[in-house]
Amino acid sequence: MLPEFELLMPRTLSEALEMLTQAREGVAPIAGGTNLVVDMRGGRHRPSVLVNVAGLEELRGIRRENGHVVIGATTTVAELLEEPLIAEAAPVLWSAARVFANPLVRNRATVGGNLADASPAADTAPPLLVLDAEVQLTSKEGSRWVPLDEFFLGVRQTLRQPDELLTAIRFPVPPSGAVGGFYKLGLRKADAISVASVAVVVEVGEDGTCRKARIAMGAVAPRPIRAYEAEKLLEGRVLTPELVAEAAHLCAEATSPIDDIRASAAYRKHVVEVLARRLLSEERR
Ligand SMILES: Cc1cc2nc3c(=O)[nH]c(=O)nc-3n(C[C@H](O)[C@H](O)[C@H](O)COP(=O)(O)OP(=O)(O)OC[C@H]3O[C@@H](n4cnc5c(N)ncnc54)[C@H](O)[C@@H]3O)c2cc1C
């Protein structure tokens, strides 16, 4: 059963920020509610006041701005799929949206909620990490942009302060030569939490050398992580099968997975290595 709570319905962002500041103790923002309501029913989270941010105009929309793609925090996963700018500029994110939950959940689940929840298995996190995304945190005092990689602190822990809202996500528009992909392994083909996921974006020059490599992984550490050593190995070199295999091995080395009901830690490491090798090999073609 849902515990009792007070639901506040702000009409503007500044009203919402004021409500967060006033309530402070036991307050939580709610967007799609696809995590929060489940957690409240399960007794894992007991906020006494919910501030509904889903209807705030200031948090909506996807646009191109000053060389960046900017995504409002309450953009739903379904809206990511419908927006041509995402399919064109960030196919790695579009691919993650396509395998996210099911159509019902995609219609409610927001990108901001997915990141703010900070599950190690959050499916928009690895693609946004390889796109060098930043998140905007806004309080009554003003806004700050934080690299997504610094935003995640641990399981369900982020840099967000209780009086802040995640208001937007942005990433630089990738150059035309950038290619990438996302693979998620679940226990079934649809509506599955990731056993492990990998996102890759590489930029390869005309001479065949890798100019920039970004690799990120989900569900294999207390938070979504980048594979920094593997990225370093690839940059400035031609992506031969041997180099790709070595990089994929470094990806697995960077993980610290757990055994749980979905998979063993050893299997997760193995999956990461296979998925990273596969994605990097595809980008070489
Ligand atoms: C059946 C089912 C299947 C699912 N499948 C997947 C899946 O395949 N992949 C996946 O990654 N997730 C999945 N999820 C989890 C969930 O749907 C996503 O994490 C979703 O993106 C959460 O967004 P939301 O808007 O519903 O967040 P909410 O539940 O509203 O909030 C989640 C958390 O974020 C906070 N929050 C929300 N918005 C903001 C904001 N703007 N600023 C600050 N804090 C905020 C809330 O306080 C809460 O702590 C699934 C959930 C269900 C129920």
The ligand as an ORCA input file, in Angstrom:
! r2SCAN-3c Opt
* xyz 0 1
  C       7.932     -1.861    -15.379
  C       9.151     -0.968    -15.307
  C      10.160     -1.137    -16.246
  C      11.295     -0.320    -16.204
  N      12.267     -0.512    -17.153
  C      13.356      0.285    -17.152
  C      14.357      0.126    -18.161
  O      14.263     -0.695    -19.071
  N      15.459      0.922    -18.077
  C      15.616      1.837    -17.095
  O      16.639      2.535    -17.083
  N      14.673      2.027    -16.136
  C      13.559      1.280    -16.158
  N      12.590      1.454    -15.194
  C      12.775      2.464    -14.142
  C      12.105      3.834    -14.438
  O      11.046      3.712    -15.345
  C      13.120      4.869    -14.993
  O      14.226      5.006    -14.148
  C      12.474      6.240    -15.258
  O      13.242      6.942    -16.195
  C      12.307      7.096    -14.004
  O      11.742      8.333    -14.400
  P      10.436      8.912    -13.690
  O      10.122     10.199    -14.363
  O       9.362      7.918    -13.628
  O      11.048      9.176    -12.239
  P      10.273      9.219    -10.837
  O       9.859      7.862    -10.417
  O       9.249     10.303    -10.845
  O      11.498      9.696     -9.909
  C      12.645      8.889     -9.748
  C      13.615      9.584     -8.789
  O      14.137     10.780     -9.379
  C      13.755     11.937     -8.633
  N      13.406     12.946     -9.647
  C      12.540     12.811    -10.682
  N      12.580     13.897    -11.475
  C      13.503     14.729    -10.923
  C      14.006     16.014    -11.292
  N      13.609     16.662    -12.404
  N      14.944     16.585    -10.493
  C      15.378     15.935     -9.389
  N      14.951     14.722     -8.994
  C      14.022     14.135     -9.755
  C      12.592     11.499     -7.742
  O      12.533     12.243     -6.548
  C      12.955     10.050     -7.491
  O      13.924      9.961     -6.462
  C      11.413      0.668    -15.202
  C      10.391      0.850    -14.267
  C       9.265      0.043    -14.318
  C       8.169      0.256    -13.307
*
